[in-house]
Amino acid sequence: MKFFVDTADVDEIRELAETGLLDGVTTNPSLVAKTGRDFKETIKEICAIVDGPVSAEVAAIDADGMVTEGRVLAEIASNVTIKVPLTFDGLKACRTLTQSGTMVNVTLCFNANQALMAAKAGATFVSPFIGRLDDIGLDGMELISEIRMIYDNYDALETQVLAASIRSPNHVKISALAGADVATVPPGVLRDLIKHPLTDKGLEMFTADWNKTGQSIT
Ligand code: G3P
């Protein structure tokens, strides 16, 4: 399973990239607005830090506008992935952009039929939003399983399932169990994936016992 980080915060990305655990980055207009920085400059900086796909979302909502913006963003670096919404126009733009060799992440996916259509449009990634479905009392995890099942039924559908709107380590675990290809995870949740109180407690004990031996390994 690949891990992307869901943020436009360049410092966070730099720090997480140093762990070697990062396979890519996703941003969205809300995350960009949060930084208060220039969008294209931010994407350029992120692409210089991370080799994997870096999602940059278009602002236009008509197909021609999305294609025009997508081409401008794709010029920034070869790993830019254009994010388009899961609308009729978004899928038209997806087809045009993928046909010219640009990676596309179709975002705001909330049901299995939408994911099927994104794959038919040649999307590189589809982003089902788990947390936002859970927020309205539906089951985000069930959606990931359904998409996985549908894509596995047809060899011609090569779109990768990118679990998005992840809010907790449990969302990551269930995405992995359901066979998501990628999880895009907020920095805080990514750090939490590594933590366990028994790990901390065990390490404390081992360190104390080691110190009692008075030895040094180096
Ligand atoms: O980047 C898309 C997605 O991950 C947004 O998550 O938490 O705003 O629903 P959230």
Boltz pocket constraint, residues with backbone or C-beta under 6 A from the ligand:
constraints:
  - pocket:
      binder: B
      contacts: [[A, 6], [A, 26], [A, 27], [A, 28], [A, 129], [A, 131], [A, 132], [A, 164], [A, 165], [A, 166], [A, 184]]
      max_distance: 6.0
